[in-house]
Amino acid sequence: MKGKSAFEILGTPDDLKFRSCMTLFAAVAPGDSVFKEALLRFCGDKADPRTLELLARK
């Protein structure tokens, strides 16, 4: 699936769920992780802003 976005692979709303999960996991994983790589590769290196907002409340 190289070169395809999460939307192209999963469709919606699963692409949104994937982005949110990868954002959450990347936030808690140490250093460069497979989750950050997944955001880069499948989500245009864009974390989910709502997930980040919820994490910031803690």
All heavy atoms as TSV, in Angstrom:
chain	resi	resn	atom	element	x	y	z
A	1	MET	N	N	0.813	-1.197	0.000
A	1	MET	CA	C	0.000	0.000	0.000
A	1	MET	C	C	0.862	1.268	0.000
A	1	MET	O	O	0.425	2.310	0.422
A	1	MET	CB	C	-0.917	0.020	1.210
A	1	MET	CG	C	-1.866	-1.127	1.313
A	1	MET	SD	S	-3.138	-0.970	0.089
A	1	MET	CE	C	-3.913	-2.524	0.181
A	2	LYS	N	N	2.078	1.122	-0.430
A	2	LYS	CA	C	3.003	2.243	-0.431
A	2	LYS	C	C	2.465	3.386	-1.292
A	2	LYS	O	O	1.984	3.184	-2.399
A	2	LYS	CB	C	4.366	1.796	-0.949
A	2	LYS	CG	C	5.426	2.825	-0.751
A	2	LYS	CD	C	6.785	2.270	-1.034
A	2	LYS	CE	C	7.796	3.336	-0.719
A	2	LYS	NZ	N	9.051	2.822	-0.315
A	3	GLY	N	N	2.553	4.577	-0.728
A	3	GLY	CA	C	2.122	5.760	-1.451
A	3	GLY	C	C	0.640	6.089	-1.317
A	3	GLY	O	O	0.187	7.085	-1.849
A	4	LYS	N	N	-0.111	5.265	-0.624
A	4	LYS	CA	C	-1.536	5.524	-0.441
A	4	LYS	C	C	-1.802	6.089	0.946
A	4	LYS	O	O	-1.110	5.779	1.899
A	4	LYS	CB	C	-2.347	4.249	-0.640
A	4	LYS	CG	C	-2.314	3.755	-2.065
A	4	LYS	CD	C	-3.320	2.682	-2.273
A	4	LYS	CE	C	-3.323	2.287	-3.741
A	4	LYS	NZ	N	-4.494	1.512	-4.084
A	5	SER	N	N	-2.812	6.910	1.039
A	5	SER	CA	C	-3.192	7.499	2.325
A	5	SER	C	C	-4.087	6.533	3.096
A	5	SER	O	O	-4.611	5.560	2.537
A	5	SER	CB	C	-3.955	8.809	2.091
A	5	SER	OG	O	-5.228	8.531	1.521
A	6	ALA	N	N	-4.274	6.834	4.370
A	6	ALA	CA	C	-5.181	6.036	5.189
A	6	ALA	C	C	-6.588	6.070	4.602
A	6	ALA	O	O	-7.294	5.059	4.598
A	6	ALA	CB	C	-5.193	6.545	6.630
A	7	PHE	N	N	-6.985	7.200	4.069
A	7	PHE	CA	C	-8.313	7.309	3.447
A	7	PHE	C	C	-8.428	6.382	2.244
A	7	PHE	O	O	-9.440	5.702	2.071
A	7	PHE	CB	C	-8.601	8.752	3.025
A	7	PHE	CG	C	-9.887	8.898	2.278
A	7	PHE	CD1	C	-11.100	8.864	2.940
A	7	PHE	CD2	C	-9.893	9.049	0.902
A	7	PHE	CE1	C	-12.291	8.972	2.254
A	7	PHE	CE2	C	-11.072	9.164	0.200
A	7	PHE	CZ	C	-12.285	9.123	0.877
A	8	GLU	N	N	-7.398	6.347	1.419
A	8	GLU	CA	C	-7.426	5.492	0.225
A	8	GLU	C	C	-7.448	4.013	0.598
A	8	GLU	O	O	-8.053	3.204	-0.109
A	8	GLU	CB	C	-6.221	5.778	-0.666
A	8	GLU	CG	C	-6.262	7.154	-1.295
A	8	GLU	CD	C	-4.978	7.503	-1.997
A	8	GLU	OE1	O	-3.891	7.359	-1.373
A	8	GLU	OE2	O	-5.050	7.918	-3.171
A	9	ILE	N	N	-6.819	3.667	1.684
A	9	ILE	CA	C	-6.744	2.272	2.108
A	9	ILE	C	C	-7.986	1.860	2.886
A	9	ILE	O	O	-8.583	0.812	2.632
A	9	ILE	CB	C	-5.488	2.022	2.965
A	9	ILE	CG1	C	-4.231	2.290	2.134
A	9	ILE	CG2	C	-5.483	0.608	3.534
A	9	ILE	CD1	C	-2.955	2.368	2.947
A	10	LEU	N	N	-8.382	2.695	3.848
A	10	LEU	CA	C	-9.439	2.319	4.795
A	10	LEU	C	C	-10.806	2.909	4.496
A	10	LEU	O	O	-11.816	2.382	4.948
A	10	LEU	CB	C	-9.028	2.745	6.212
A	10	LEU	CG	C	-7.730	2.171	6.745
A	10	LEU	CD1	C	-7.345	2.852	8.049
A	10	LEU	CD2	C	-7.848	0.676	6.922
A	11	GLY	N	N	-10.832	4.046	3.814
A	11	GLY	CA	C	-12.092	4.765	3.657
A	11	GLY	C	C	-12.422	5.500	4.936
A	11	GLY	O	O	-11.683	5.474	5.908
A	12	THR	N	N	-13.564	6.156	4.909
A	12	THR	CA	C	-13.968	6.911	6.088
A	12	THR	C	C	-15.119	6.186	6.773
A	12	THR	O	O	-15.900	5.534	6.075
A	12	THR	CB	C	-14.329	8.358	5.688
A	12	THR	OG1	O	-14.253	9.199	6.814
A	12	THR	CG2	C	-15.671	8.505	5.049
A	13	PRO	N	N	-15.250	6.164	8.042
A	13	PRO	CA	C	-14.554	6.918	9.071
A	13	PRO	C	C	-13.307	6.223	9.616
A	13	PRO	O	O	-12.657	6.735	10.520
A	13	PRO	CB	C	-15.593	7.057	10.169
A	13	PRO	CG	C	-16.342	5.767	10.121
A	13	PRO	CD	C	-16.393	5.421	8.635
A	14	ASP	N	N	-12.964	5.043	9.062
A	14	ASP	CA	C	-11.821	4.313	9.620
A	14	ASP	C	C	-10.509	5.067	9.485
A	14	ASP	O	O	-9.623	4.923	10.330
A	14	ASP	CB	C	-11.717	2.926	8.995
A	14	ASP	CG	C	-12.854	2.014	9.430
A	14	ASP	OD1	O	-13.420	2.262	10.508
A	14	ASP	OD2	O	-13.175	1.067	8.700
A	15	ASP	N	N	-10.370	5.883	8.453
A	15	ASP	CA	C	-9.153	6.688	8.324
A	15	ASP	C	C	-9.025	7.680	9.472
A	15	ASP	O	O	-7.931	7.925	9.976
A	15	ASP	CB	C	-9.108	7.411	6.980
A	15	ASP	CG	C	-10.223	8.419	6.807
A	15	ASP	OD1	O	-11.376	8.139	7.231
A	15	ASP	OD2	O	-9.977	9.493	6.229
A	16	LEU	N	N	-10.143	8.217	9.919
A	16	LEU	CA	C	-10.139	9.162	11.039
A	16	LEU	C	C	-9.789	8.461	12.347
A	16	LEU	O	O	-9.034	8.996	13.172
A	16	LEU	CB	C	-11.495	9.857	11.149
A	16	LEU	CG	C	-11.952	10.618	9.905
A	16	LEU	CD1	C	-13.365	11.131	10.086
A	16	LEU	CD2	C	-10.996	11.734	9.567
A	17	LYS	N	N	-10.316	7.265	12.520
A	17	LYS	CA	C	-10.000	6.484	13.717
A	17	LYS	C	C	-8.519	6.094	13.730
A	17	LYS	O	O	-7.868	6.154	14.776
A	17	LYS	CB	C	-10.871	5.228	13.779
A	17	LYS	CG	C	-12.341	5.523	14.002
A	17	LYS	CD	C	-13.086	4.221	14.197
A	17	LYS	CE	C	-14.062	4.012	13.098
A	17	LYS	NZ	N	-14.817	2.757	13.226
A	18	PHE	N	N	-8.006	5.703	12.576
A	18	PHE	CA	C	-6.590	5.346	12.458
A	18	PHE	C	C	-5.708	6.533	12.835
A	18	PHE	O	O	-4.769	6.395	13.623
A	18	PHE	CB	C	-6.295	4.889	11.022
A	18	PHE	CG	C	-4.858	4.562	10.773
A	18	PHE	CD1	C	-4.352	3.319	11.114
A	18	PHE	CD2	C	-4.011	5.488	10.190
A	18	PHE	CE1	C	-3.017	3.009	10.873
A	18	PHE	CE2	C	-2.688	5.188	9.948
A	18	PHE	CZ	C	-2.190	3.942	10.290
A	19	ARG	N	N	-6.017	7.705	12.296
A	19	ARG	CA	C	-5.228	8.916	12.584
A	19	ARG	C	C	-5.269	9.247	14.070
A	19	ARG	O	O	-4.249	9.590	14.677
A	19	ARG	CB	C	-5.752	10.082	11.754
A	19	ARG	CG	C	-4.976	11.351	11.920
A	19	ARG	CD	C	-5.540	12.400	11.003
A	19	ARG	NE	N	-4.960	13.705	11.270
A	19	ARG	CZ	C	-5.532	14.836	10.937
A	19	ARG	NH1	N	-6.678	14.853	10.299
A	19	ARG	NH2	N	-4.958	15.977	11.229
A	20	SER	N	N	-6.438	9.154	14.674
A	20	SER	CA	C	-6.573	9.441	16.095
A	20	SER	C	C	-5.758	8.447	16.937
A	20	SER	O	O	-5.038	8.847	17.859
A	20	SER	CB	C	-8.046	9.391	16.497
A	20	SER	OG	O	-8.194	9.630	17.875
A	21	CYS	N	N	-5.847	7.164	16.611
A	21	CYS	CA	C	-5.091	6.145	17.354
A	21	CYS	C	C	-3.590	6.338	17.198
A	21	CYS	O	O	-2.847	6.261	18.182
A	21	CYS	CB	C	-5.487	4.754	16.888
A	21	CYS	SG	S	-7.131	4.253	17.405
A	22	MET	N	N	-3.141	6.587	15.984
A	22	MET	CA	C	-1.706	6.779	15.763
A	22	MET	C	C	-1.205	8.019	16.494
A	22	MET	O	O	-0.091	8.030	17.029
A	22	MET	CB	C	-1.385	6.873	14.275
A	22	MET	CG	C	-1.621	5.599	13.487
A	22	MET	SD	S	-0.754	4.144	14.131
A	22	MET	CE	C	-2.080	3.269	14.931
A	23	THR	N	N	-2.035	9.051	16.576
A	23	THR	CA	C	-1.681	10.263	17.314
A	23	THR	C	C	-1.530	9.952	18.795
A	23	THR	O	O	-0.548	10.350	19.428
A	23	THR	CB	C	-2.746	11.354	17.107
A	23	THR	OG1	O	-2.833	11.664	15.717
A	23	THR	CG2	C	-2.430	12.600	17.895
A	24	LEU	N	N	-2.477	9.228	19.347
A	24	LEU	CA	C	-2.428	8.857	20.755
A	24	LEU	C	C	-1.209	7.982	21.059
A	24	LEU	O	O	-0.450	8.272	21.984
A	24	LEU	CB	C	-3.710	8.116	21.145
A	24	LEU	CG	C	-3.761	7.554	22.558
A	24	LEU	CD1	C	-3.683	8.669	23.595
A	24	LEU	CD2	C	-5.015	6.732	22.747
A	25	PHE	N	N	-1.020	6.959	20.274
A	25	PHE	CA	C	0.099	6.045	20.516
A	25	PHE	C	C	1.440	6.745	20.320
A	25	PHE	O	O	2.389	6.506	21.073
A	25	PHE	CB	C	0.007	4.823	19.612
A	25	PHE	CG	C	-1.245	4.002	19.818
A	25	PHE	CD1	C	-1.746	3.232	18.786
A	25	PHE	CD2	C	-1.942	4.009	21.020
A	25	PHE	CE1	C	-2.895	2.464	18.957
A	25	PHE	CE2	C	-3.093	3.249	21.198
A	25	PHE	CZ	C	-3.563	2.480	20.160
A	26	ALA	N	N	1.541	7.621	19.313
A	26	ALA	CA	C	2.783	8.363	19.074
A	26	ALA	C	C	3.094	9.302	20.237
A	26	ALA	O	O	4.251	9.522	20.578
A	26	ALA	CB	C	2.693	9.147	17.771
A	27	ALA	N	N	2.058	9.831	20.868
A	27	ALA	CA	C	2.252	10.759	21.983
A	27	ALA	C	C	2.850	10.068	23.208
A	27	ALA	O	O	3.573	10.695	23.972
A	27	ALA	CB	C	0.931	11.426	22.351
A	28	VAL	N	N	2.551	8.790	23.379
A	28	VAL	CA	C	3.036	8.089	24.570
A	28	VAL	C	C	4.231	7.177	24.283
A	28	VAL	O	O	4.877	6.717	25.217
A	28	VAL	CB	C	1.910	7.283	25.263
A	28	VAL	CG1	C	0.809	8.217	25.736
A	28	VAL	CG2	C	1.357	6.205	24.358
A	29	ALA	N	N	4.514	6.924	23.028
A	29	ALA	CA	C	5.653	6.070	22.676
A	29	ALA	C	C	6.948	6.876	22.745
A	29	ALA	O	O	6.977	8.038	22.337
A	29	ALA	CB	C	5.467	5.499	21.279
A	30	PRO	N	N	8.005	6.269	23.244
A	30	PRO	CA	C	9.275	6.993	23.338
A	30	PRO	C	C	9.939	7.153	21.968
A	30	PRO	O	O	9.885	6.254	21.138
A	30	PRO	CB	C	10.117	6.102	24.246
A	30	PRO	CG	C	9.547	4.729	24.060
A	30	PRO	CD	C	8.089	4.927	23.781
A	31	GLY	N	N	10.553	8.317	21.760
A	31	GLY	CA	C	11.352	8.566	20.561
A	31	GLY	C	C	10.593	8.390	19.266
A	31	GLY	O	O	9.384	8.543	19.202
A	32	ASP	N	N	11.362	8.078	18.236
A	32	ASP	CA	C	10.752	7.804	16.933
A	32	ASP	C	C	10.139	6.416	16.977
A	32	ASP	O	O	10.817	5.434	17.224
A	32	ASP	CB	C	11.796	7.892	15.823
A	32	ASP	CG	C	12.274	9.318	15.589
A	32	ASP	OD1	O	11.500	10.253	15.855
A	32	ASP	OD2	O	13.416	9.492	15.150
A	33	SER	N	N	8.868	6.345	16.740
A	33	SER	CA	C	8.162	5.077	16.848
A	33	SER	C	C	7.483	4.721	15.531
A	33	SER	O	O	7.378	5.541	14.625
A	33	SER	CB	C	7.107	5.163	17.957
A	33	SER	OG	O	6.094	6.086	17.588
A	34	VAL	N	N	7.000	3.499	15.468
A	34	VAL	CA	C	6.244	3.081	14.287
A	34	VAL	C	C	4.961	3.895	14.155
A	34	VAL	O	O	4.441	4.060	13.058
A	34	VAL	CB	C	5.922	1.569	14.314
A	34	VAL	CG1	C	7.181	0.739	14.232
A	34	VAL	CG2	C	5.107	1.192	15.522
A	35	PHE	N	N	4.480	4.427	15.275
A	35	PHE	CA	C	3.255	5.227	15.240
A	35	PHE	C	C	3.512	6.567	14.566
A	35	PHE	O	O	2.690	7.035	13.775
A	35	PHE	CB	C	2.706	5.408	16.652
A	35	PHE	CG	C	2.567	4.099	17.383
A	35	PHE	CD1	C	3.365	3.808	18.467
A	35	PHE	CD2	C	1.656	3.145	16.955
A	35	PHE	CE1	C	3.262	2.591	19.135
A	35	PHE	CE2	C	1.540	1.926	17.604
A	35	PHE	CZ	C	2.343	1.647	18.701
A	36	LYS	N	N	4.644	7.166	14.859
A	36	LYS	CA	C	5.020	8.416	14.184
A	36	LYS	C	C	5.262	8.166	12.702
A	36	LYS	O	O	4.897	8.972	11.858
A	36	LYS	CB	C	6.245	9.032	14.849
A	36	LYS	CG	C	5.942	9.592	16.215
A	36	LYS	CD	C	7.161	10.192	16.869
A	36	LYS	CE	C	6.792	10.648	18.286
A	36	LYS	NZ	N	7.927	11.158	19.014
A	37	GLU	N	N	5.871	7.033	12.397
A	37	GLU	CA	C	6.102	6.653	11.002
A	37	GLU	C	C	4.770	6.462	10.275
A	37	GLU	O	O	4.614	6.853	9.120
A	37	GLU	CB	C	6.937	5.374	10.928
A	37	GLU	CG	C	7.178	4.871	9.536
A	37	GLU	CD	C	8.004	5.789	8.667
A	37	GLU	OE1	O	8.831	6.551	9.192
A	37	GLU	OE2	O	7.818	5.745	7.429
A	38	ALA	N	N	3.795	5.866	10.950
A	38	ALA	CA	C	2.474	5.667	10.351
A	38	ALA	C	C	1.800	7.006	10.069
A	38	ALA	O	O	1.171	7.174	9.019
A	38	ALA	CB	C	1.600	4.814	11.263
A	39	LEU	N	N	1.928	7.958	10.995
A	39	LEU	CA	C	1.382	9.299	10.750
A	39	LEU	C	C	2.051	9.944	9.543
A	39	LEU	O	O	1.383	10.563	8.715
A	39	LEU	CB	C	1.557	10.192	11.980
A	39	LEU	CG	C	0.582	9.981	13.121
A	39	LEU	CD1	C	1.011	10.787	14.353
A	39	LEU	CD2	C	-0.831	10.364	12.713
A	40	LEU	N	N	3.348	9.793	9.456
A	40	LEU	CA	C	4.095	10.360	8.339
A	40	LEU	C	C	3.656	9.716	7.029
A	40	LEU	O	O	3.342	10.414	6.059
A	40	LEU	CB	C	5.597	10.158	8.564
A	40	LEU	CG	C	6.519	10.580	7.431
A	40	LEU	CD1	C	6.473	12.089	7.247
A	40	LEU	CD2	C	7.941	10.137	7.718
A	41	ARG	N	N	3.619	8.415	7.001
A	41	ARG	CA	C	3.364	7.682	5.768
A	41	ARG	C	C	1.910	7.715	5.315
A	41	ARG	O	O	1.624	7.877	4.126
A	41	ARG	CB	C	3.794	6.232	5.934
A	41	ARG	CG	C	3.632	5.419	4.653
A	41	ARG	CD	C	4.098	4.018	4.810
A	41	ARG	NE	N	5.543	4.005	4.957
A	41	ARG	CZ	C	6.256	2.909	5.123
A	41	ARG	NH1	N	5.656	1.741	5.163
A	41	ARG	NH2	N	7.562	2.963	5.256
A	42	PHE	N	N	0.976	7.571	6.240
A	42	PHE	CA	C	-0.422	7.403	5.852
A	42	PHE	C	C	-1.326	8.600	6.132
A	42	PHE	O	O	-2.467	8.632	5.677
A	42	PHE	CB	C	-1.008	6.167	6.537
A	42	PHE	CG	C	-0.292	4.901	6.197
A	42	PHE	CD1	C	0.476	4.251	7.142
A	42	PHE	CD2	C	-0.363	4.367	4.922
A	42	PHE	CE1	C	1.150	3.071	6.837
A	42	PHE	CE2	C	0.302	3.193	4.596
A	42	PHE	CZ	C	1.061	2.541	5.561
A	43	CYS	N	N	-0.822	9.572	6.908
A	43	CYS	CA	C	-1.663	10.714	7.291
A	43	CYS	C	C	-1.014	12.051	6.940
A	43	CYS	O	O	-1.363	13.087	7.520
A	43	CYS	CB	C	-1.974	10.656	8.784
A	43	CYS	SG	S	-2.777	9.131	9.293
A	44	GLY	N	N	-0.055	12.028	6.037
A	44	GLY	CA	C	0.589	13.271	5.629
A	44	GLY	C	C	1.334	13.959	6.754
A	44	GLY	O	O	1.450	15.180	6.761
A	45	ASP	N	N	1.806	13.189	7.723
A	45	ASP	CA	C	2.540	13.708	8.887
A	45	ASP	C	C	1.715	14.684	9.715
A	45	ASP	O	O	2.235	15.602	10.331
A	45	ASP	CB	C	3.859	14.346	8.455
A	45	ASP	CG	C	4.875	14.426	9.592
A	45	ASP	OD1	O	4.765	13.629	10.540
A	45	ASP	OD2	O	5.764	15.284	9.533
A	46	LYS	N	N	0.390	14.470	9.726
A	46	LYS	CA	C	-0.500	15.355	10.470
A	46	LYS	C	C	-1.183	14.582	11.591
A	46	LYS	O	O	-1.975	13.673	11.338
A	46	LYS	CB	C	-1.538	15.967	9.537
A	46	LYS	CG	C	-0.912	16.883	8.520
A	46	LYS	CD	C	-1.935	17.526	7.642
A	46	LYS	CE	C	-1.208	18.435	6.665
A	46	LYS	NZ	N	-2.009	18.813	5.551
A	47	ALA	N	N	-0.869	14.971	12.813
A	47	ALA	CA	C	-1.521	14.379	13.976
A	47	ALA	C	C	-2.960	14.878	14.062
A	47	ALA	O	O	-3.316	15.913	13.500
A	47	ALA	CB	C	-0.761	14.755	15.243
A	48	ASP	N	N	-3.775	14.133	14.774
A	48	ASP	CA	C	-5.179	14.516	14.953
A	48	ASP	C	C	-5.280	15.616	16.004
A	48	ASP	O	O	-4.936	15.397	17.177
A	48	ASP	CB	C	-5.997	13.296	15.391
A	48	ASP	CG	C	-7.456	13.631	15.574
A	48	ASP	OD1	O	-8.064	14.116	14.617
A	48	ASP	OD2	O	-7.967	13.408	16.687
A	49	PRO	N	N	-5.743	16.804	15.618
A	49	PRO	CA	C	-5.775	17.918	16.564
A	49	PRO	C	C	-6.700	17.688	17.759
A	49	PRO	O	O	-6.390	18.097	18.878
A	49	PRO	CB	C	-6.234	19.114	15.727
A	49	PRO	CG	C	-6.803	18.554	14.479
A	49	PRO	CD	C	-6.216	17.196	14.292
A	50	ARG	N	N	-7.799	17.012	17.565
A	50	ARG	CA	C	-8.726	16.770	18.673
A	50	ARG	C	C	-8.105	15.823	19.699
A	50	ARG	O	O	-8.238	16.031	20.906
A	50	ARG	CB	C	-10.047	16.191	18.146
A	50	ARG	CG	C	-11.059	15.897	19.217
A	50	ARG	CD	C	-11.582	17.148	19.887
A	50	ARG	NE	N	-12.618	16.768	20.831
A	50	ARG	CZ	C	-12.776	17.305	22.020
A	50	ARG	NH1	N	-11.992	18.277	22.422
A	50	ARG	NH2	N	-13.727	16.901	22.813
A	51	THR	N	N	-7.412	14.815	19.237
A	51	THR	CA	C	-6.725	13.897	20.149
A	51	THR	C	C	-5.665	14.642	20.949
A	51	THR	O	O	-5.553	14.464	22.167
A	51	THR	CB	C	-6.100	12.731	19.371
A	51	THR	OG1	O	-7.146	12.043	18.659
A	51	THR	CG2	C	-5.401	11.752	20.296
A	52	LEU	N	N	-4.902	15.489	20.278
A	52	LEU	CA	C	-3.881	16.277	20.978
A	52	LEU	C	C	-4.515	17.217	21.997
A	52	LEU	O	O	-3.983	17.406	23.089
A	52	LEU	CB	C	-3.050	17.074	19.961
A	52	LEU	CG	C	-2.173	16.240	19.042
A	52	LEU	CD1	C	-1.509	17.136	18.018
A	52	LEU	CD2	C	-1.149	15.439	19.822
A	53	GLU	N	N	-5.649	17.790	21.643
A	53	GLU	CA	C	-6.370	18.684	22.570
A	53	GLU	C	C	-6.800	17.921	23.825
A	53	GLU	O	O	-6.633	18.410	24.939
A	53	GLU	CB	C	-7.597	19.265	21.861
A	53	GLU	CG	C	-8.444	20.169	22.716
A	53	GLU	CD	C	-9.714	20.602	21.984
A	53	GLU	OE1	O	-9.621	20.965	20.800
A	53	GLU	OE2	O	-10.784	20.566	22.619
A	54	LEU	N	N	-7.333	16.732	23.636
A	54	LEU	CA	C	-7.759	15.929	24.776
A	54	LEU	C	C	-6.565	15.503	25.638
A	54	LEU	O	O	-6.667	15.473	26.867
A	54	LEU	CB	C	-8.541	14.702	24.306
A	54	LEU	CG	C	-9.911	15.007	23.693
A	54	LEU	CD1	C	-10.479	13.769	23.015
A	54	LEU	CD2	C	-10.870	15.518	24.749
A	55	LEU	N	N	-5.465	15.175	25.016
A	55	LEU	CA	C	-4.261	14.824	25.775
A	55	LEU	C	C	-3.736	15.991	26.590
A	55	LEU	O	O	-3.211	15.812	27.688
A	55	LEU	CB	C	-3.171	14.329	24.833
A	55	LEU	CG	C	-3.368	12.940	24.245
A	55	LEU	CD1	C	-2.340	12.676	23.154
A	55	LEU	CD2	C	-3.282	11.881	25.330
A	56	ALA	N	N	-3.860	17.187	26.064
A	56	ALA	CA	C	-3.358	18.379	26.741
A	56	ALA	C	C	-4.156	18.684	28.011
A	56	ALA	O	O	-3.667	19.372	28.907
A	56	ALA	CB	C	-3.406	19.571	25.794
A	57	ARG	N	N	-5.375	18.186	28.113
A	57	ARG	CA	C	-6.217	18.433	29.296
A	57	ARG	C	C	-5.719	17.699	30.525
A	57	ARG	O	O	-6.070	18.030	31.643
A	57	ARG	CB	C	-7.644	18.002	29.025
A	57	ARG	CG	C	-8.377	18.876	28.062
A	57	ARG	CD	C	-9.779	18.392	27.945
A	57	ARG	NE	N	-10.553	19.200	27.025
A	57	ARG	CZ	C	-11.807	18.999	26.759
A	57	ARG	NH1	N	-12.455	17.997	27.325
A	57	ARG	NH2	N	-12.439	19.771	25.906
A	58	LYS	N	N	-4.949	16.672	30.349
A	58	LYS	CA	C	-4.485	15.843	31.475
A	58	LYS	C	C	-3.483	16.560	32.316
A	58	LYS	O	O	-2.673	17.269	31.991
A	58	LYS	CB	C	-3.905	14.536	30.957
A	58	LYS	CG	C	-4.926	13.696	30.247
A	58	LYS	CD	C	-5.396	12.634	31.152
A	58	LYS	CE	C	-6.575	11.911	30.528
A	58	LYS	NZ	N	-7.190	11.025	31.355
